[in-house]
Amino acid sequence: MFLIAGLGNPGKKYEKTRHNVGFDVIDAIAEKYNIEIGEKKHKCLCGKGIIEGTKVVLAKPQTFMNLSGESIAELLNYYKTDPEEGLLVVFDDISLAPGKIRIRKKGSAGGHNGIKNIIALTGTQNFQRIKVGVGEKPKNWDLADYVLSRFDKTDRESVEEAISRARDAAVQILRGEIDRAMNEYN
């Protein structure tokens, strides 16, 4: 079983915010591959399906961003999935411009609290990830206020394109083609 987890915060008030682009990518994958995300278990909303012959679980942790590792660790344990082989995490990155994506095979948390929690609770930082750019925090803004804000129209259009590219990159990674995806999208 391959787990693709998109990070975000639960609830309508957080929909389409910068911090929820991970959820947006999961929704795009689910729509393209006709996977219903409606099952509530392991502190997440999830859906099971098959993408290009591989069994997948699409997950949207409902623990709020900073505790995302709780849900992901439970899912990995339940499905007996090695995070270094069968986990892909999709999340927002303020160091990338809106519309950009960056794929990594592993790495540190880079200051992202959701990733910090996943590393802490899975015991490894060696898991695949797709970062979706949401833009740098403006001067004099509080970081939490910024990532919980919505995009302006121009940035949202760029981010919608990035969501589509992240969806396609996730499928390449699922096929074991992370190097190809990195060359194509980074």
C-alpha positions in Angstrom: 0.0 0.0 0.0 1.3 3.4 -1.0 0.3 6.4 1.2 0.0 9.9 -0.3 -0.8 12.4 2.4 -1.6 16.0 1.8 -1.1 18.4 4.8 -3.6 21.0 5.8 -6.1 22.0 8.5 -9.6 20.6 8.8 -12.7 22.7 8.5 -14.3 25.0 6.0 -12.6 28.2 7.3 -9.2 26.8 6.2 -10.3 25.7 2.7 -8.2 27.2 -0.1 -5.7 28.8 2.3 -2.0 28.6 1.7 -1.5 26.0 4.4 -4.1 23.7 2.8 -2.5 23.3 -0.7 -1.6 19.7 0.4 -5.3 19.0 0.8 -5.9 20.6 -2.6 -3.4 18.3 -4.3 -5.1 15.2 -2.7 -8.4 16.4 -3.9 -7.0 16.8 -7.5 -5.6 13.2 -7.4 -8.8 11.8 -6.0 -10.8 13.6 -8.7 -8.6 12.4 -11.6 -8.5 8.8 -10.4 -12.1 8.6 -9.1 -11.2 7.9 -5.5 -13.7 9.0 -2.9 -12.2 10.7 0.2 -14.8 10.1 2.8 -13.7 7.5 5.2 -12.8 8.8 8.7 -10.2 6.7 10.5 -6.7 7.1 11.9 -7.4 10.8 12.6 -7.8 11.6 8.9 -10.2 11.6 6.0 -9.0 9.0 3.5 -9.8 7.1 0.5 -8.5 3.9 -1.0 -8.1 3.2 -4.7 -5.8 2.0 -7.4 -3.6 4.4 -9.5 -1.8 2.8 -12.4 -2.0 -0.6 -10.9 -0.8 0.4 -7.4 -3.0 0.3 -4.3 -3.0 3.7 -2.7 -4.4 5.5 0.3 -5.0 9.2 -0.1 -5.0 11.0 3.3 -5.9 14.4 4.6 -5.0 14.4 8.3 -7.6 16.0 10.5 -5.3 16.7 13.5 -4.4 20.2 12.4 -1.1 20.9 10.7 1.3 20.8 13.6 0.1 17.3 14.6 0.0 15.7 11.1 2.5 13.0 12.2 -0.1 11.5 14.5 -2.4 10.5 11.7 0.4 9.6 9.2 2.2 7.3 11.8 -1.2 5.6 12.5 -1.8 5.0 8.8 1.7 3.7 8.2 1.4 1.3 11.1 -2.1 0.1 10.1 -1.1 -0.6 6.5 2.4 -1.9 7.5 4.0 0.6 5.1 7.6 1.7 5.3 7.7 5.5 5.2 11.0 5.4 3.3 9.4 3.2 0.5 5.7 4.0 0.5 5.0 7.5 1.8 4.7 10.7 -0.2 3.8 13.9 1.7 2.5 17.0 -0.1 2.6 20.4 1.7 3.0 24.2 1.4 6.4 25.9 1.2 6.8 29.6 1.9 10.3 29.6 0.3 8.8 28.9 -3.1 6.9 31.3 -5.3 3.2 30.6 -5.9 3.0 28.2 -8.8 6.4 26.4 -8.2 6.8 22.9 -6.9 9.9 21.1 -5.6 10.2 17.4 -5.2 12.6 15.8 -2.7 13.5 12.2 -1.8 14.2 13.1 1.8 15.2 16.1 4.0 14.8 18.1 7.1 11.6 19.8 8.2 12.9 23.1 7.0 10.9 24.9 9.7 7.6 23.3 8.7 5.9 22.2 11.8 3.8 19.5 10.1 6.9 17.9 8.7 8.7 18.2 12.0 5.9 16.2 13.6 5.9 13.6 10.9 9.7 13.1 11.3 9.3 12.9 15.1 6.5 10.3 15.0 7.8 8.1 12.1 11.4 8.3 13.3 12.7 9.2 9.9 13.2 12.1 7.6 13.8 9.8 4.6 10.4 10.0 3.0 9.4 11.5 -0.4 7.8 14.9 -0.6 6.3 17.5 -2.9 6.5 21.1 -1.7 4.0 23.5 -3.3 5.0 27.2 -3.3 2.7 29.6 -1.6 5.0 32.6 -1.6 7.2 34.3 1.0 5.6 36.0 4.0 5.3 39.7 3.6 7.3 41.9 5.9 5.4 42.7 9.1 3.1 39.8 8.7 2.8 37.1 11.4 3.7 33.7 9.8 0.5 32.0 11.1 -1.7 34.7 9.8 0.0 34.5 6.4 -0.2 30.7 5.9 -3.8 30.8 7.0 -4.7 33.5 4.5 -6.1 33.0 1.0 -4.3 33.8 -2.3 -5.1 36.8 -4.4 -6.6 35.9 -7.8 -3.3 35.9 -9.7 -1.5 33.8 -7.1 -4.5 31.4 -6.9 -4.3 30.8 -10.7 -0.5 30.0 -10.4 -1.2 27.7 -7.5 -4.0 25.9 -9.4 -1.4 25.1 -12.1 1.1 23.9 -9.4 -1.6 21.7 -7.9 -2.0 20.0 -11.3 1.7 19.6 -11.7 2.0 18.2 -8.2 -0.8 15.7 -8.9 1.0 14.5 -12.0 4.4 14.4 -10.2 2.8 12.3 -7.4 1.8 9.7 -9.9 5.3 9.6 -11.4 6.7 9.1 -7.8 4.1 6.4 -7.2 5.5 4.6 -10.3 9.0 4.8 -8.8 10.1 7.6 -11.1 11.1 10.2 -8.5 14.3 11.1 -10.3 12.4 11.7 -13.5 9.8 13.8 -11.7 12.6 15.9 -10.0 14.2 16.6 -13.4 10.9 17.5 -14.9 9.4 19.7 -12.2 12.2 21.1 -10.0 
